[in-house]
Amino acid sequence: MMLRRKNRVGVVLTVLSVAAFLGALWMVFGYAPREATMGDVQRIFYFHVASAWVGFFGFFVTFVTSIVYLVREERHWDIVAASSAEIGLAFITMTLLTGMLWARPVWGVYWTWEPRLTISAVQWLLYVAYVMLRGSVASPEREARFAAVYGIMAFVTVPLSWFAIRWWRTIHPQVVSGEGMAMTPRMVQTLLTSIGVFTLVYVTLLRQRIRLALAQDTLTALQLAQES
Amino acid sequence: MPIYLIVAYVIFCVVPLYVGIRNSLRYRRLLREIEMRRES
């Protein structure tokens, strides 16, 4: 039985994630240099960008698996879509909160309604609604179909958010521009490591969330069998 | 060290940890319930 099998891969992934996370923390505070203009508070940048990347990636996975679900109507694609959206939302929540903490000393305000931040707020609300709406529809098939269409449509906020700082006048800094990254090599290494580590954490959490959904399905099937 | 930086990194550490622990506990609870139903 799959559920009873020892979760060795999960344990290895968790240990690797924790170790890599601690390593990335060391790079942020002990390896990356102090930024000249903003000082130490600029160190928020490394995990802030990594967290936004994982949030976007999580929503992209939801987008792709939602399309596959609509084509094939196989339950496991719906499980991946739901799991990825939930984890992506957790990371985007972190991005918003830490962005506010970074904005306060640098811009003088926690929040301002400029294009990138406004789109991020709308995106956050859309995915909160996605998570809340799941489970509120009586028929599981209808819920999955509805969530798949919603997951595809909500994804439009990801490219919008990405291009907002390129299309409109905004105070949000642009990390990657046509001229590359305006950072020292140590800063770039720390940023890329943070992105890699956060992606590993995402994979670990996604795998765990998928197992949880499979266990829930097994329990529901058992309950139905015992009731009938 | 700026307080904003410290709070931000507390959030970065706590949120993934919270999501992981919560899902792990829910998974264990579900497994127990599945075992109980199979035995009954």
Interface residues (C-beta under 8 A of the other chain):
Chain A: L3 T14 F21 L25 V28 G39 D40 V41 R43 I44 F47 H48 S51 I87 A90 F91 T93 M94 L97 T98 L101 W102 R104 P105 V201 T204 L205 Q208 R209 R211 L212 A215 Q216 T218 L219 L222 Q223 Q226
Chain B: M1 P2 Y4 L5 V7 A8 Y9 I11 F12 C13 V15 P16 V19 G20 N23 S24 R26 Y27 L30 L31 E33 I34 R37 R38 S40
